[in-house]
Amino acid sequence: MTVLQTTKGARAVLYLRVSTVRQAEHDVSIPDQRKQGEAYCAARDFQIVETYVDAGLSATNDHRPEFQRMIEAGTTSPAVFDVVVVHSFNRACAPASVAQTLIRWIVG
């Protein structure tokens, strides 16, 4: 699990993604990512307020419906969550350029 902020009692969202059927079968499936994310949040007393799932979509860009919905929710004022929990950072964004864009959106 990768977390950008770890505040006890924080409002968390899970972002779950696999890009291919093979990845879902041989890597970490959506249900496995959900289970691990829920356990991670429970251990840190995070409250899960939403789960975003993009199945079968690559992280090479940000053109993913649930990813976009998560970004919109995170950039509203006031934000509806404090923490994004992902199985690994490449579940959210593969290339560094997408990661930089994500950070700019969140930080402002």
C-alpha positions as a Python dict, from the first residue, in 0.01 Angstrom:
ca = {
    (1, 'M'): (0, 0, 0),
    (2, 'T'): (116, 352, -77),
    (3, 'V'): (-21, 646, 121),
    (4, 'L'): (68, 1011, 75),
    (5, 'Q'): (-51, 1119, 420),
    (6, 'T'): (-104, 918, 737),
    (7, 'T'): (-328, 1095, 986),
    (8, 'K'): (-521, 877, 1231),
    (9, 'G'): (-894, 905, 1164),
    (10, 'A'): (-839, 1050, 816),
    (11, 'R'): (-1108, 1018, 549),
    (12, 'A'): (-963, 784, 289),
    (13, 'V'): (-1048, 675, -62),
    (14, 'L'): (-928, 356, -226),
    (15, 'Y'): (-813, 370, -588),
    (16, 'L'): (-811, 25, -747),
    (17, 'R'): (-694, -51, -1101),
    (18, 'V'): (-578, -331, -1328),
    (19, 'S'): (-499, -275, -1692),
    (20, 'T'): (-536, -626, -1836),
    (21, 'V'): (-717, -954, -1770),
    (22, 'R'): (-378, -1122, -1733),
    (23, 'Q'): (-282, -872, -1466),
    (24, 'A'): (-610, -934, -1283),
    (25, 'E'): (-546, -1309, -1288),
    (26, 'H'): (-171, -1318, -1216),
    (27, 'D'): (-91, -995, -1034),
    (28, 'V'): (-302, -823, -770),
    (29, 'S'): (-670, -841, -865),
    (30, 'I'): (-926, -571, -785),
    (31, 'P'): (-1072, -779, -497),
    (32, 'D'): (-720, -836, -359),
    (33, 'Q'): (-640, -465, -383),
    (34, 'R'): (-970, -383, -208),
    (35, 'K'): (-903, -633, 73),
    (36, 'Q'): (-549, -506, 128),
    (37, 'G'): (-662, -142, 115),
    (38, 'E'): (-941, -202, 365),
    (39, 'A'): (-700, -380, 601),
    (40, 'Y'): (-447, -98, 566),
    (41, 'C'): (-712, 162, 649),
    (42, 'A'): (-849, -37, 943),
    (43, 'A'): (-500, -70, 1092),
    (44, 'R'): (-456, 310, 1077),
    (45, 'D'): (-810, 403, 1181),
    (46, 'F'): (-882, 559, 841),
    (47, 'Q'): (-1248, 595, 745),
    (48, 'I'): (-1305, 480, 384),
    (49, 'V'): (-1547, 726, 230),
    (50, 'E'): (-1532, 609, -133),
    (51, 'T'): (-1376, 349, -358),
    (52, 'Y'): (-1281, 424, -719),
    (53, 'V'): (-1223, 134, -958),
    (54, 'D'): (-1084, 148, -1314),
    (55, 'A'): (-1069, -206, -1452),
    (56, 'G'): (-899, -272, -1783),
    (57, 'L'): (-752, 76, -1820),
    (58, 'S'): (-387, 172, -1853),
    (59, 'A'): (-224, 425, -1620),
    (60, 'T'): (-17, 576, -1901),
    (61, 'N'): (-250, 875, -1900),
    (62, 'D'): (-525, 1018, -1681),
    (63, 'H'): (-813, 937, -1920),
    (64, 'R'): (-982, 702, -1674),
    (65, 'P'): (-1337, 779, -1560),
    (66, 'E'): (-1299, 681, -1194),
    (67, 'F'): (-956, 842, -1170),
    (68, 'Q'): (-1108, 1167, -1300),
    (69, 'R'): (-1399, 1138, -1057),
    (70, 'M'): (-1149, 1091, -771),
    (71, 'I'): (-950, 1397, -879),
    (72, 'E'): (-1268, 1606, -895),
    (73, 'A'): (-1371, 1493, -547),
    (74, 'G'): (-1025, 1565, -410),
    (75, 'T'): (-1004, 1912, -553),
    (76, 'T'): (-1345, 2037, -438),
    (77, 'S'): (-1355, 2280, -151),
    (78, 'P'): (-1377, 2144, 105),
    (79, 'A'): (-1225, 1816, -15),
    (80, 'V'): (-1430, 1506, 60),
    (81, 'F'): (-1122, 1301, 153),
    (82, 'D'): (-780, 1344, 309),
    (83, 'V'): (-589, 1038, 192),
    (84, 'V'): (-566, 831, -128),
    (85, 'V'): (-474, 467, -67),
    (86, 'V'): (-344, 261, -361),
    (87, 'H'): (-185, -83, -373),
    (88, 'S'): (120, 66, -542),
    (89, 'F'): (184, 406, -691),
    (90, 'N'): (175, 269, -1048),
    (91, 'R'): (-192, 173, -991),
    (92, 'A'): (-265, 547, -991),
    (93, 'C'): (-16, 666, -1252),
    (94, 'A'): (256, 491, -1447),
    (95, 'P'): (472, 760, -1608),
    (96, 'A'): (628, 1036, -1402),
    (97, 'S'): (447, 1302, -1608),
    (98, 'V'): (107, 1173, -1494),
    (99, 'A'): (231, 1156, -1133),
    (100, 'Q'): (348, 1517, -1153),
    (101, 'T'): (10, 1623, -1290),
    (102, 'L'): (-169, 1436, -1012),
    (103, 'I'): (43, 1605, -746),
    (104, 'R'): (-15, 1948, -901),
    (105, 'W'): (-394, 1889, -898),
    (106, 'I'): (-394, 1779, -536),
    (107, 'V'): (-151, 2038, -400),
    (108, 'G'): (-281, 2319, -613),
}
